[in-house]
Amino acid sequence: MTESSEDGRIAAVPTEYGGITFRSRLEADWAQTLNGARIKWRYEPVTITLPSECVYIPDFWLPEIGVWLEVKGPNVPRIEKAAELARVRTCCCERECTCRWPGGELVIAGRQSFPSDGLEPGRRPPAGYVAWDTPVGPSAYYMTCPSCDRAQWITMRRPWRCRACRAVVEGRTVLYRSADRPLRFVEGLPTGWEPPHMYAQRDVEEDQEYDPAGPDDWRA
C-alpha cells in the first residue's frame, strides 16, 4: 500500500498500466516487471485487518506462488504492516511443512531498482535490476523452478521446494540474492502481449478456492 505524502516526502504519482491505475509509478513498474517474468499478479486484491487491528491493503498478491509484494520507494520507509503480515502468515508447522505453499505465505518488499553499473556485457537494461528484501524473517531468494519453469521467490527453509508445483529444487537450480541482480527491471514486452493478471475463466475458478484475506480477518 503506497502511503500518503507527509513530512515533506514527495507524493506518489498515479500511473496507468495494463488498464489499471496504480498509486505510484514504482508500482506500475513492478507490475510490468512481474509480467516480464511471467509471474501472475493481482493488484490490491483484498483488505486485511491484522491482529494489531491495523487495516492493511497489500500492493500485490502473486497467487501461483503464495507471495505478497509490498512496493516501497525511498520516500516511504515504513514497513510495519508488511512485517506484521509476514509474521502471521509464515509457516508454523512444528515438523514437516503442510502449508499450501512451502514455508507458508511469503512477504517481500519491492524496492527501487538497482541501477545498471555499466560493466555488464552486451545490452544494459534501461531501468536497472530488481531489488527486494524481506520485512521480517529469513531472506528471500529468486529462482526459476526446473520442473514447472515458474519464476519465484523462496526462502532457504529445507527442503527447498518450488512454491508452485512443490518439486524439490535443491541442487537443481540456482538461487539468487537481490544483490546478484538476476532480474532486469521494467523490461519491454511484446506489443499486444496479454499480461498474466488478466485471468482466463478457468484460472479464476481455480483461484477462488483460496481467500488471501484469511479467515474472519484473523479473528478465528
ZAMARGU-4260 file (C-alpha; in steps of 0.2 Angstrom, whole numbers, plus 5000, padded with zeros to 4 digits):
<rodrens>
0) 5000/5000/5000 | 5008/5016/4995 | 5007/5029/5009 | 5001/5046/5008 | 5014/5061/5007
5) 5018/5068/5024 | 5033/5076/5032 | 5038/5084/5016 | 5040/5067/5006 | 5036/5068/4988
10) 5019/5062/4984 | 5017/5046/4973 | 5011/5050/4955 | 4996/5038/4950 | 5001/5029/4934
15) 4991/5018/4922 | 4997/5002/4915 | 4988/4987/4908 | 4971/4995/4911 | 4974/4998/4929
20) 4978/5014/4938 | 4992/5011/4951 | 4995/5023/4965 | 5013/5026/4960 | 5025/5024/4945
25) 5035/5012/4955 | 5020/5000/4957 | 5017/5001/4939 | 5035/4997/4935 | 5034/4982/4947
30) 5018/4976/4938 | 5027/4977/4921 | 5042/4968/4929 | 5031/4954/4935 | 5023/4952/4918
35) 5041/4951/4910 | 5045/4937/4922 | 5028/4928/4918 | 5023/4929/4936 | 5004/4931/4939
40) 4998/4945/4950 | 4983/4954/4957 | 4984/4972/4962 | 4977/4977/4979 | 4965/4962/4979
45) 4960/4962/4997 | 4959/4972/5013 | 4966/4963/5028 | 4963/4968/5047 | 4979/4962/5056
50) 4980/4956/5074 | 4985/4973/5079 | 4968/4980/5072 | 4978/4989/5058 | 4969/4989/5041
55) 4981/4984/5028 | 4979/4983/5009 | 4995/4974/5002 | 5000/4980/4984 | 5001/4964/4975
60) 4996/4946/4978 | 5005/4933/4967 | 4993/4918/4968 | 5003/4905/4959 | 5017/4906/4972
65) 5009/4912/4988 | 5019/4928/4989 | 5013/4946/4995 | 5023/4960/4987 | 5023/4977/4995
70) 5031/4991/4985 | 5041/5004/4994 | 5050/5018/4987 | 5065/5028/4995 | 5052/5041/5002
75) 5041/5028/5010 | 5052/5019/5023 | 5038/5012/5034 | 5035/4993/5033 | 5027/4989/5049
80) 5011/4982/5042 | 5020/4971/5029 | 5031/4964/5043 | 5016/4960/5054 | 5008/4951/5039
85) 5024/4941/5037 | 5024/4936/5055 | 5006/4929/5055 | 5007/4921/5038 | 5023/4912/5039
90) 5024/4893/5042 | 5020/4887/5060 | 5022/4869/5057 | 5032/4860/5070 | 5038/4846/5059
95) 5036/4844/5040 | 5028/4859/5032 | 5010/4855/5027 | 5006/4873/5022 | 4998/4877/5005
100) 5014/4885/5000 | 5031/4878/5006 | 5036/4889/5021 | 5019/4897/5022 | 5015/4913/5013
105) 5030/4924/5010 | 5030/4943/5011 | 5043/4953/5001 | 5047/4972/4999 | 5049/4978/4982
110) 5062/4992/4981 | 5068/5005/4969 | 5078/4996/4956 | 5097/4994/4957 | 5105/5005/4943
115) 5115/4997/4929 | 5133/4998/4934 | 5139/4999/4916 | 5150/4984/4917 | 5138/4971/4910
120) 5142/4963/4894 | 5130/4966/4879 | 5115/4977/4881 | 5112/4985/4898 | 5094/4986/4904
125) 5087/5004/4904 | 5080/5003/4921 | 5092/4993/4930 | 5089/4977/4940 | 5076/4971/4953
130) 5079/4975/4971 | 5070/4967/4985 | 5071/4962/5004 | 5060/4954/5017 | 5052/4965/5030
135) 5055/4951/5044 | 5061/4934/5044 | 5073/4924/5033 | 5079/4932/5016 | 5070/4928/5000
140) 5080/4921/4985 | 5074/4922/4967 | 5074/4906/4956 | 5066/4898/4942 | 5059/4880/4945
145) 5067/4867/4934 | 5051/4857/4934 | 5037/4869/4931 | 5048/4884/4924 | 5040/4896/4936
150) 5050/4911/4942 | 5048/4914/4960 | 5055/4919/4977 | 5058/4906/4990 | 5067/4905/5007
155) 5081/4893/5012 | 5070/4883/5023 | 5074/4864/5019 | 5069/4855/5009 | 5069/4869/4996
160) 5054/4867/4986 | 5045/4876/4972 | 5031/4886/4979 | 5020/4882/4964 | 5022/4863/4960
165) 5031/4859/4976 | 5045/4850/4967 | 5062/4848/4977 | 5074/4861/4969 | 5089/4859/4980
170) 5104/4855/4969 | 5094/4858/4953 | 5093/4876/4951 | 5102/4892/4956 | 5096/4903/4970
175) 5100/4922/4968 | 5101/4936/4981 | 5094/4953/4977 | 5112/4959/4976 | 5116/4946/4962
180) 5104/4956/4951 | 5096/4941/4942 | 5081/4950/4935 | 5080/4965/4924 | 5068/4979/4930
185) 5054/4985/4918 | 5059/4976/4903 | 5050/4979/4887 | 5036/4967/4882 | 5030/4962/4865
190) 5016/4973/4858 | 4999/4965/4861 | 5005/4953/4874 | 4992/4949/4887 | 4998/4952/4905
195) 4995/4937/4916 | 4985/4946/4929 | 4971/4945/4916 | 4965/4928/4921 | 4956/4915/4909
200) 4940/4910/4917 | 4947/4893/4922 | 4961/4901/4932 | 4948/4912/4941 | 4938/4897/4946
205) 4953/4888/4952 | 4959/4903/4962 | 4943/4905/4971 | 4947/4890/4982 | 4958/4901/4992
210) 4954/4918/5000 | 4970/4928/5003 | 4961/4939/5016 | 4962/4925/5028 | 4948/4918/5040
215) 4937/4931/5048 | 4951/4944/5047 | 4962/4934/5059 | 4948/4933/5072 | 4946/4914/5072
</rodrens>
